[in-house]
Amino acid sequence: MGEGYRFLGIGLQFAGGIIFFTLGGVALDRWLGLMPLFTIVGTLLGTTLSFINVYIKLQADIDAEARRKKGRKR
């Protein structure tokens, strides 16, 4: 797969995580009648977890590229 598709997938995971947790928060708020408490919490939680996920994946790509370059120099 091309590099662009890998980044597209990471971006979709980022957006999907935020949407999933936001909608979960909205559902909890409607069920418990606490609008907008869980919507805000879900959005912040989804954003934070999605960012951490993207950071870990991109950091792994950077490390793998550095190892490949180091292996070529020998």
RODOZA-363578 format. One line per field, with one value per atom (N, C-alpha, C, O, CB): x, y, z; residue in one letter. Coordinates in steps of 0.001 Angstrom, whole numbers, plus 500000, padded with zeros to 6 digits. Glycine has a CB too. Example, Ala and Ser with C-alpha at 12.3 -4.5 7.8 and 13.67 -1.06 7.14 Angstrom:
# RODOZA-363578
c1 = 513190|512300|513200|514236|511308|512850|513670|512900|513409|514084
c2 = 494310|495500|496700|496681|495527|497750|498940|500030|501138|499402
c3 = 507800|507800|507800|508465|509046|507080|507140|507870|508039|505725
resn = a|a|a|a|a|s|s|s|s|s
# end
This chain:
# RODOZA-363578
c1 = 500826|500000|500878|501955|499056|500433|501200|501200|500356|500669|502158|502297|501098|500692|503569|500531|499368|498180|497447|498984|497985|496873|497067|496102|496705|498306|498584|498188|497564|500089|498550|498202|496708|496138|498978|496077|494625|493952|493010|494128|494434|493888|494071|493170|494537|495237|495488|494546|494015|496967|494340|493425|491992|491272|493488|491577|490223|490058|488996|489883|491098|491044|490935|490200|492287|491663|491611|490191|489628|492613|489624|488269|487243|486320|487915|487399|486448|486420|485355|486775|487593|487648|486916|486199|489079|487105|486424|484915|484147|486941|484497|483061|482441|481363|482828|483116|482602|482373|481306|483570|483380|483251|482267|481579|484615|482194|481224|479799|478943|481457|479554|478209|477869|476718|478093|478869|478648|478265|477393|479896|478921|478588|477194|476473|479589|476812|475463|474424|473406|475305|474687|473743|473609|472503|474196|474739|474688|473929|473140|476114|474174|473474|471967|471192|473998|471555|470119|469510|468401|469868|470241|469739|469634|468658|470641|470651|470691|470130|469924|472101|469885|469344|470330|469935|468114|471600|472632|473292|474462|473692|472581|473138|473921|473381|472050|475033|475980|477192|478259|476449|477054|478189|478965|480156|477711|478305|479023|479382|480304|478193|478666|479050|480425|481286|477994|480628|481919|483002|484098|481824|482693|483665|484019|485193|483112|483026|483267|484111|485000|481960|483832|484608|486060|486980|483985|486262|487635|488371|489545|487619|487683|488295|488630|489716|487361|487702|487946|489093|489906|486704|489169|490254|491594|492572|490010|491631|492882|493352|494512|492703|492460|492844|493218|494151|491714|492498|492825|494192|494965|491740|494486|495787|496906|497927|495838|496717|497734|497940|499074|497331|496855|496938|497738|498618|495525|497429|498145|499614|500492|497495|499884|501266|502074|503204|501294|501501|502199|502471|503571|501381|501485|501667|502721|503564|500337|502684|503662|505056|506045|503249|505140|506436|507034|508241|506299|506201|506677|507186|508192|505550|506495|506960|508303|509178|505925|508468|509735|510864|511959|509621|510595|511616|511983|513157|511121|510981|511244|512074|512977|509921|511781|512544|513984|514911|511879|514176|515530|516322|517510|515476|515674|516356|516716|517782|515472|515825|516123|517309|518186|514901|517338|518451|519756|520811|518159|519688|520881|521415|522626|520566|520512|520909|521559|522422|519710|521161|521736|523145|523952|520855|523453|524772|525881|527043|524763|525543|526564|527068|527929|526027
c2 = 498828|500000|501245|501245|499993|502284|503511|504257|504035|504395|505138|505898|506798|507000|506733|507338|508205|507483|508047|508787|506226|505456|505149|505103|504161|504941|504690|505915|505783|504346|507100|508319|508604|509149|509502|508243|508379|507502|507932|508008|506279|505374|505905|505800|504016|506476|507051|508227|508377|507508|509052|510190|509747|510350|511069|508694|508184|507571|507691|507150|506918|506397|507539|507439|505538|508609|509776|510343|510562|510860|510575|511133|510158|510564|511491|508870|507869|507755|507584|506530|507850|507795|508954|508785|507778|510127|511312|511178|511433|512608|510782|510634|509571|509781|510269|508432|507335|507774|507538|506149|508412|508818|509977|510056|509212|510868|511964|511420|511816|512975|510512|509936|509100|509069|509072|508426|507701|508650|508341|506910|509814|510823|511384|511604|511942|511617|512114|511084|511436|512432|509815|508759|508676|508543|507398|508755|508738|509951|509827|508706|511113|512320|512197|512573|513547|511679|511521|510509|510702|511085|509434|508387|508877|508586|507160|509628|510093|511500|511933|510052|512215|513564|514581|515505|513559|514417|515311|516171|516528|514498|516505|517263|518450|519102|517714|518819|518247|517604|517528|519321|517146|516657|515563|515724|516136|514457|513336|513597|512977|512075|514502|514882|515542|515227|515839|516446|517119|516139|516127|518281|515319|514334|513352|513032|513574|512874|511945|512559|511907|511469|513808|514491|514669|514404|515854|515117|515292|513956|513857|515985|512944|511621|511043|510498|510668|511161|510676|511397|510774|510826|512700|513481|513080|512886|514968|512957|512596|511210|511029|512658|510233|508866|508741|508016|507906|509442|509404|510032|509521|510133|511127|511764|510834|510704|513089|510194|509271|508121|507715|508724|507603|506521|506955|506228|506068|508127|508640|508876|508549|509950|509429|509697|508402|508342|510421|507376|506100|505494|505001|505125|505524|504959|505726|505114|504965|507042|507831|507693|507672|509302|507600|507411|506064|505962|507509|505035|503718|503781|503152|502665|504538|504705|505422|505049|505482|506438|507179|506275|506291|508417|505485|504566|503503|503170|503893|502973|501952|502532|501867|501376|503750|504403|504649|504476|505731|505052|505277|503971|503960|505896|502879|501574|501137|500563|500506|501409|501061|501851|501301|501314|503122|503960|503546|503541|505439|503204|502764|501450|501251|502596|500571|499296|499452|498654|498392|500455|500691|501254|501017|501634|501999|502625|501615|501882|503654|500480|499476|498778|497905|498466
c3 = 500000|500000|500000|500595|501199|499350|499296|500615|501482|498219|500740|501986|502229|503373|501959|501162|501312|501909|502721|499985|501506|502047|503532|504294|501266|503930|505346|506173|507226|505562|505692|506418|506354|507299|505863|505254|505164|506211|506878|503751|506354|507363|508776|509608|507244|509043|510372|510618|511719|510505|509608|509750|509983|510780|508518|509288|509487|510876|511486|508414|511371|512736|513745|514727|513035|513501|514381|514421|515494|513912|513243|513168|513727|514433|511720|513415|513886|515399|515994|513289|516028|517482|518127|519113|517945|517561|518102|517915|518842|517415|516728|516453|517357|517914|514972|517505|518328|519777|520344|518289|520365|521766|521934|522951|522325|520960|521035|520979|521770|519888|520041|519940|521174|521609|518674|521734|522985|524109|524922|523372|524153|525154|524969|525941|525113|523719|523429|523870|524465|521916|523575|523961|525480|526004|523398|526182|527652|528198|529134|528235|527610|528058|527862|528741|527309|526727|526478|527441|527938|525025|527697|528583|530021|530714|528517|530471|531857|532047|533181|532357|530958|531039|531596|532307|531880|531281|531815|530737|530873|532528|529690|528589|529083|529976|527656|528679|527718|528394|527785|526756|529627|530404|529671|529404|531744|529345|528739|527281|526751|528840|526630|525267|525298|524477|524634|526233|526358|526794|526234|527356|527792|528270|527155|526965|529499|526422|525327|524224|523677|524759|523901|522864|523295|522521|522539|524524|525023|525131|524773|526391|525619|525739|524364|524163|526500|523424|522063|521393|520709|521226|521579|521004|521599|520877|521218|522913|523593|523187|522818|525111|523252|522897|521426|521080|523221|520566|519133|518867|518057|518313|519538|519372|519836|519160|520149|520976|521483|520497|520242|522874|519950|518974|517735|517275|518565|517210|516036|516373|515574|515528|517526|517932|518009|517523|519292|518613|518745|517374|517122|519605|516492|515149|514352|513697|514389|514401|513654|514253|513522|513626|515568|516215|515820|515605|517747|515724|515290|513850|513520|515412|512992|511608|511557|510775|510786|512377|512413|512888|512326|513331|513927|514449|513418|513258|515739|512720|511701|510561|510052|511156|510160|509091|509527|508736|508686|510778|511292|511321|510999|512704|511701|511706|510293|510069|512372|509338|507939|507420|506753|507047|507723|507273|507945|507309|507560|509211|509936|509355|509261|511439|508973|508386|507014|506646|508276|506263|504937|505010|504111|504149|506070|506181|506439|506133|507285|506988|507321|506113|506218|508283
resn = m|m|m|m|m|g|g|g|g|g|e|e|e|e|e|g|g|g|g|g|y|y|y|y|y|r|r|r|r|r|f|f|f|f|f|l|l|l|l|l|g|g|g|g|g|i|i|i|i|i|g|g|g|g|g|l|l|l|l|l|q|q|q|q|q|f|f|f|f|f|a|a|a|a|a|g|g|g|g|g|g|g|g|g|g|i|i|i|i|i|i|i|i|i|i|f|f|f|f|f|f|f|f|f|f|t|t|t|t|t|l|l|l|l|l|g|g|g|g|g|g|g|g|g|g|v|v|v|v|v|a|a|a|a|a|l|l|l|l|l|d|d|d|d|d|r|r|r|r|r|w|w|w|w|w|l|l|l|l|l|g|g|g|g|g|l|l|l|l|l|m|m|m|m|m|p|p|p|p|p|l|l|l|l|l|f|f|f|f|f|t|t|t|t|t|i|i|i|i|i|v|v|v|v|v|g|g|g|g|g|t|t|t|t|t|l|l|l|l|l|l|l|l|l|l|g|g|g|g|g|t|t|t|t|t|t|t|t|t|t|l|l|l|l|l|s|s|s|s|s|f|f|f|f|f|i|i|i|i|i|n|n|n|n|n|v|v|v|v|v|y|y|y|y|y|i|i|i|i|i|k|k|k|k|k|l|l|l|l|l|q|q|q|q|q|a|a|a|a|a|d|d|d|d|d|i|i|i|i|i|d|d|d|d|d|a|a|a|a|a|e|e|e|e|e|a|a|a|a|a|r|r|r|r|r|r|r|r|r|r|k|k|k|k|k|k|k|k|k|k|g|g|g|g|g|r|r|r|r|r|k|k|k|k|k|r|r|r|r|r
# end
